[in-house]
Amino acid sequence: MADLAPQPSKRKREPDAEEVEAAVIEEKGTGVGNGTSAPVRLPFSGFRVKKVLRESARDKIIFLHGKVPLGSRGGDAEVNETSGDGDGDGEDAVVILEKTPFQVEQVAQLLKGNPELQLQFSNDIYSTYHLFPPRQLSDVKTTVVYPATEKHLQKYLRQDLRLVRETGSDYRNITLPHLESQTLSIQWVYNILDKKAEADRIVFENPDPSDGFVLIPDLKWSQQQLDDLYLIAICHRRGIRSLRDLTPEHLPLLRNILREGQEAILQRYQVKGDQLRVYLHYLPSYYHLHVHFTALGFEAPGTGVERAHLLADVIENLECDPDHYQRRTLTFALRADDPLLRLLQEVQTS
């Protein structure tokens, strides 16, 4: 029987890596360590910035490509400060730095006593300052991808986007063979399902191997406030890659995710089902079926009409037409340098 997992103790969250647009769930890698509030070191030392891959003043985030000296894994090795900066010197790493959201209960601490201020502007009743918060209120979420491959570097590099329309035939003949040729691992997903990693973070589980799932906070959510609530339901059943694989056979699973996921979030966080956006991505960031639960008022990455499909609509579509997602033309965005874009454009213009 599915049970609500006990509330874990509060602690700092481990970072992840997906896009800004989802920067980060989906690159957790194969490690099985869980988070801790104890002081830790980066998994390397001597990081040298080579390039800013992407930055956003609005989202307060920056993506950095750097080089790490060979032999510095674990952060304990000596670093040769005089080593050169050539592209072949060391291993590639991606570091993502993101300002964390304010926590309402801690904001008042910023203004107590005599905070350190620098005046930037003053006119009549209006004034603007730079305020320098104490250490405990100034943390920066730091995501590390190391060692990083060329695919990781391209993933985080800012690129123009293009809309494409994929028919069912396009998926079977072009998209699916292309995806099967790719090598990005989803071992981290299996680690979660097998309780080898992040078991303490599971909010709810239905253990049924066919129609069950685990519900876990997305690593983009700090769990310090509900405004940006974000959880992911990951199905136990393997072999369901995406929306395109769904048939009426999967309706019990999808209904369980929708109903039990909403109930678990209500019990744990007191957020009602009509305050949640529950949806799938197509194309997804990784190819093991998962469903997103976000606060309705939160403009989460990937909720645009060209990517998000509401789970309730998916269920109804399958009830009305068993082959809906095998036949329907789906629209989505691809980066301008994505090889799949070229493959789809070539067949559609031939």
C-alpha positions as CSV (number, residue, x, y, z in Angstrom):
1,M,0.0,0.0,0.0
2,A,1.3,3.5,-0.8
3,D,2.4,5.5,2.2
4,L,3.4,9.0,2.8
5,A,7.0,9.2,3.7
6,P,8.0,10.8,7.0
7,Q,9.0,14.5,6.9
8,P,12.8,14.7,6.6
9,S,14.8,17.1,8.7
10,K,15.5,20.5,7.1
11,R,18.9,20.8,5.5
12,K,20.5,22.5,2.6
13,R,19.7,21.0,-0.7
14,E,22.1,19.4,-3.0
15,P,22.4,21.3,-6.3
16,D,21.5,19.7,-9.6
17,A,21.9,20.5,-13.2
18,E,19.3,20.9,-15.9
19,E,18.8,24.1,-18.0
20,V,17.8,27.5,-16.7
21,E,14.9,26.3,-18.6
22,A,15.2,23.2,-16.5
23,A,18.8,23.5,-15.7
24,V,19.2,20.8,-13.7
25,I,17.3,17.8,-12.9
26,E,18.5,15.8,-15.3
27,E,22.2,15.8,-15.0
28,K,22.7,14.3,-11.6
29,G,25.1,11.7,-12.9
30,T,25.7,8.3,-11.4
31,G,26.9,9.2,-7.9
32,V,24.8,7.9,-5.0
33,G,25.7,10.3,-2.3
34,N,22.9,12.2,-0.5
35,G,22.9,15.8,0.7
36,T,24.3,16.9,4.1
37,S,24.3,20.2,6.0
38,A,27.9,19.6,7.1
39,P,30.7,21.6,5.4
40,V,31.9,20.0,2.2
41,R,34.4,20.7,-0.6
42,L,33.9,20.9,-4.3
43,P,34.8,17.7,-6.1
44,F,37.9,19.5,-7.6
45,S,40.3,22.3,-6.9
46,G,41.9,24.9,-9.1
47,F,38.9,25.7,-11.3
48,R,39.8,28.2,-14.0
49,V,37.1,30.0,-15.9
50,K,37.3,29.6,-19.7
51,K,34.0,30.9,-20.9
52,V,30.6,32.2,-19.7
53,L,28.2,29.8,-21.3
54,R,25.0,31.7,-20.3
55,E,23.8,34.3,-17.9
56,S,20.5,35.9,-16.9
57,A,20.2,39.1,-14.9
58,R,16.5,38.4,-14.4
59,D,17.0,34.9,-13.0
60,K,20.3,35.8,-11.1
61,I,22.1,32.9,-12.6
62,I,25.4,32.3,-14.5
63,F,26.8,29.2,-16.3
64,L,30.6,28.9,-16.3
65,H,32.8,26.6,-18.3
66,G,36.1,26.0,-16.7
67,K,39.2,23.7,-16.7
68,V,40.3,21.7,-13.7
69,P,43.9,20.4,-13.4
70,L,44.3,16.7,-13.9
71,G,44.6,14.8,-10.6
72,S,42.5,17.4,-8.6
73,R,39.4,15.2,-8.1
74,G,38.1,15.3,-4.6
75,G,39.5,18.8,-4.0
76,D,42.5,17.5,-2.1
77,A,45.2,17.4,-4.7
78,E,47.8,20.1,-5.0
79,V,47.1,22.6,-7.8
80,N,49.9,23.9,-10.0
81,E,49.1,27.6,-10.1
82,T,51.5,28.2,-12.9
83,S,49.9,25.7,-15.2
84,G,48.8,27.0,-18.6
85,D,45.3,27.7,-19.8
86,G,45.3,25.7,-23.0
87,D,42.2,23.9,-23.9
88,G,44.0,20.6,-23.4
89,D,45.2,21.4,-19.9
90,G,43.0,19.6,-17.5
91,E,39.4,18.3,-17.5
92,D,36.2,20.3,-18.4
93,A,33.8,21.3,-15.7
94,V,30.6,23.3,-15.6
95,V,29.7,25.4,-12.6
96,I,26.3,27.1,-12.3
97,L,25.9,29.9,-9.7
98,E,22.4,31.0,-8.8
99,K,21.2,33.5,-6.1
100,T,18.7,31.8,-3.8
101,P,15.2,33.1,-3.1
102,F,14.4,35.1,0.0
103,Q,13.0,33.2,2.9
104,V,10.1,35.2,4.4
105,E,10.8,34.3,8.0
106,Q,14.5,35.4,7.6
107,V,14.0,38.7,5.7
108,A,13.5,40.7,8.9
109,Q,17.0,39.7,10.0
110,L,18.5,41.8,7.1
111,L,17.2,45.0,8.6
112,K,17.9,44.4,12.3
113,G,20.5,46.5,14.0
114,N,22.8,48.4,11.6
115,P,23.2,46.4,8.4
116,E,26.1,47.2,6.2
117,L,24.9,49.6,3.4
118,Q,26.2,51.6,0.5
119,L,24.0,54.4,-0.8
120,Q,23.4,54.2,-4.5
121,F,20.7,56.8,-5.0
122,S,18.6,59.3,-2.9
123,N,15.8,61.6,-4.0
124,D,13.0,62.9,-1.7
125,I,11.4,59.9,0.0
126,Y,13.2,57.4,-2.3
127,S,16.6,55.9,-1.7
128,T,18.4,52.8,-3.0
129,Y,21.2,50.9,-1.3
130,H,23.5,48.0,-1.7
131,L,22.9,45.9,1.4
132,F,25.5,43.3,2.4
133,P,23.7,40.4,4.3
134,P,25.3,38.2,6.9
135,R,26.8,34.9,5.8
136,Q,23.8,32.8,6.7
137,L,21.6,34.9,4.4
138,S,23.9,35.2,1.4
139,D,24.3,31.7,0.2
140,V,24.6,31.0,-3.6
141,K,23.3,27.7,-5.0
142,T,26.2,26.1,-6.8
143,T,25.7,23.3,-9.3
144,V,28.7,21.3,-10.5
145,V,28.9,19.0,-13.6
146,Y,32.3,17.3,-13.4
147,P,33.8,15.9,-15.5
148,A,31.7,17.6,-18.2
149,T,31.5,16.4,-21.8
150,E,31.1,18.4,-25.0
151,K,27.3,17.6,-24.8
152,H,27.1,19.3,-21.4
153,L,28.9,22.3,-22.7
154,Q,26.6,22.6,-25.7
155,K,23.6,22.0,-23.4
156,Y,24.3,25.1,-21.3
157,L,25.5,27.3,-24.0
158,R,23.0,30.0,-25.0
159,Q,21.5,29.2,-28.4
160,D,18.7,30.4,-30.6
161,L,15.6,28.2,-30.6
162,R,13.5,27.0,-33.5
163,L,9.9,25.6,-33.5
164,V,9.4,22.2,-35.2
165,R,6.3,20.1,-35.8
166,E,6.9,16.4,-35.4
167,T,4.4,13.9,-36.9
168,G,3.9,10.4,-35.6
169,S,5.9,9.2,-38.6
170,D,8.7,11.7,-37.9
171,Y,8.9,10.4,-34.4
172,R,9.2,6.7,-35.4
173,N,11.5,7.3,-38.4
174,I,13.7,10.2,-37.2
175,T,13.4,11.2,-33.6
176,L,13.4,7.8,-32.0
177,P,16.4,6.4,-33.9
178,H,18.2,9.7,-33.1
179,L,17.4,9.4,-29.4
180,E,18.5,5.7,-29.3
181,S,21.9,6.8,-30.7
182,Q,22.5,9.1,-27.8
183,T,24.5,8.1,-24.8
184,L,23.5,10.3,-21.8
185,S,23.0,8.1,-18.8
186,I,19.9,8.1,-16.6
187,Q,21.5,5.8,-14.0
188,W,20.7,8.6,-11.5
189,V,17.0,7.9,-12.1
190,Y,17.4,4.2,-11.3
191,N,19.5,5.1,-8.2
192,I,16.4,7.0,-6.9
193,L,14.0,4.3,-7.7
194,D,16.2,1.7,-6.1
195,K,16.8,3.8,-3.0
196,K,20.5,4.0,-3.7
197,A,20.4,7.8,-3.7
198,E,18.1,10.5,-2.3
199,A,15.9,8.0,-0.4
200,D,15.6,10.6,2.5
201,R,14.1,13.1,0.1
202,I,11.2,10.9,-1.1
203,V,7.9,12.6,-0.1
204,F,5.6,9.8,-1.2
205,E,5.8,6.4,-2.9
206,N,3.4,4.0,-4.5
207,P,5.7,0.9,-4.8
208,D,3.6,-0.9,-7.4
209,P,6.2,-1.9,-10.1
210,S,3.8,-1.2,-13.0
211,D,1.5,1.6,-11.8
212,G,3.5,3.1,-9.0
213,F,5.9,6.0,-8.7
214,V,8.0,8.1,-6.3
215,L,7.4,11.8,-5.6
216,I,10.5,13.8,-4.8
217,P,11.2,17.5,-4.6
218,D,12.9,18.9,-7.7
219,L,16.4,20.1,-7.0
220,K,15.5,23.6,-8.4
221,W,13.2,24.0,-5.3
222,S,14.9,25.0,-2.1
223,Q,11.9,23.8,0.0
224,Q,12.1,27.0,2.1
225,Q,8.9,28.5,0.7
226,L,5.8,27.3,-1.2
227,D,5.7,30.0,-3.9
228,D,8.0,28.1,-6.1
229,L,7.0,24.6,-5.0
230,Y,8.3,22.0,-7.5
231,L,8.2,18.2,-7.2
232,I,8.7,15.4,-9.7
233,A,6.9,12.1,-9.9
234,I,9.1,9.4,-11.4
235,C,7.4,6.1,-12.5
236,H,8.7,2.8,-11.3
237,R,8.0,1.1,-14.6
238,R,10.9,1.2,-17.0
239,G,10.8,1.5,-20.7
240,I,8.3,4.4,-21.0
241,R,10.4,7.1,-22.5
242,S,8.0,10.0,-23.1
243,L,4.5,11.1,-24.1
244,R,4.9,9.3,-27.4
245,D,4.9,5.9,-25.7
246,L,1.7,6.4,-23.8
247,T,-1.3,4.2,-24.5
248,P,-4.5,3.3,-22.5
249,E,-2.4,0.6,-20.9
250,H,-0.7,3.4,-18.9
251,L,-3.9,5.1,-17.7
252,P,-3.8,3.4,-14.2
253,L,-0.3,4.8,-13.8
254,L,-1.2,8.3,-14.9
255,R,-4.3,8.4,-12.8
256,N,-2.3,7.3,-9.8
257,I,0.3,10.0,-10.3
258,L,-2.4,12.7,-10.7
259,R,-4.6,11.7,-7.7
260,E,-2.0,10.3,-5.3
261,G,0.5,13.1,-6.1
262,Q,-2.0,15.8,-5.4
263,E,-3.1,14.1,-2.2
264,A,0.5,13.7,-1.0
265,I,1.3,17.4,-1.6
266,L,-1.9,18.4,0.2
267,Q,-1.0,16.3,3.2
268,R,2.7,17.4,3.3
269,Y,2.5,21.0,2.2
270,Q,-1.2,22.0,2.5
271,V,-1.3,23.0,-1.1
272,K,-4.6,21.9,-2.8
273,G,-4.9,20.3,-6.2
274,D,-6.4,23.3,-7.9
275,Q,-3.3,25.3,-6.9
276,L,-1.0,22.9,-8.7
277,R,0.1,22.7,-12.3
278,V,0.7,19.0,-13.2
279,Y,2.2,18.3,-16.6
280,L,4.7,16.4,-18.7
281,H,7.3,17.9,-21.0
282,Y,7.7,17.0,-24.7
283,L,10.5,16.8,-25.5
284,P,11.5,15.8,-22.0
285,S,14.9,16.5,-20.5
286,Y,15.5,12.8,-19.9
287,Y,13.8,9.7,-21.3
288,H,12.2,8.0,-18.4
289,L,8.6,9.0,-17.8
290,H,8.2,11.7,-15.1
291,V,5.5,14.3,-14.3
292,H,6.1,17.8,-13.0
293,F,4.1,19.3,-10.0
294,T,4.6,23.0,-9.6
295,A,2.8,25.8,-7.8
296,L,0.2,27.3,-10.1
297,G,1.5,30.9,-9.5
298,F,5.1,29.9,-10.2
299,E,6.5,30.5,-13.7
300,A,8.6,27.4,-13.7
301,P,11.0,26.7,-16.6
302,G,9.4,24.7,-19.4
303,T,5.8,25.6,-18.8
304,G,5.3,27.2,-22.2
305,V,2.6,25.9,-24.6
306,E,5.3,24.5,-26.9
307,R,6.6,22.1,-24.2
308,A,4.1,21.5,-21.3
309,H,1.2,19.0,-21.6
310,L,-1.2,19.0,-18.7
311,L,-1.5,15.5,-17.2
312,A,-5.3,15.7,-16.9
313,D,-5.5,16.5,-20.7
314,V,-3.1,13.6,-21.5
315,I,-5.4,11.2,-19.6
316,E,-8.5,12.5,-21.4
317,N,-6.8,12.3,-24.8
318,L,-5.9,8.6,-24.2
319,E,-9.5,7.9,-23.0
320,C,-10.8,9.3,-26.3
321,D,-8.3,8.0,-28.7
322,P,-6.0,5.0,-27.7
323,D,-3.4,6.0,-30.4
324,H,-3.5,9.7,-29.8
325,Y,0.2,10.2,-29.0
326,Q,1.3,7.8,-31.7
327,R,-0.6,9.7,-34.4
328,R,-0.7,13.3,-33.2
329,T,1.6,16.0,-34.6
330,L,3.4,17.6,-31.7
331,T,5.1,21.0,-31.7
332,F,8.2,21.7,-29.6
333,A,11.3,23.9,-29.7
334,L,14.9,22.8,-30.4
335,R,18.2,24.6,-30.2
336,A,19.5,25.9,-33.5
337,D,22.5,23.6,-33.2
338,D,20.6,20.5,-32.3
339,P,21.3,17.7,-34.8
340,L,17.7,16.6,-34.4
341,L,16.5,19.9,-35.8
342,R,18.5,19.4,-39.0
343,L,17.2,15.9,-39.4
344,L,13.6,16.9,-39.0
345,Q,14.0,19.9,-41.3
346,E,15.6,17.8,-44.0
347,V,12.7,15.3,-44.2
348,Q,10.1,18.1,-44.0
349,T,11.6,20.1,-46.8
350,S,12.3,17.1,-49.1
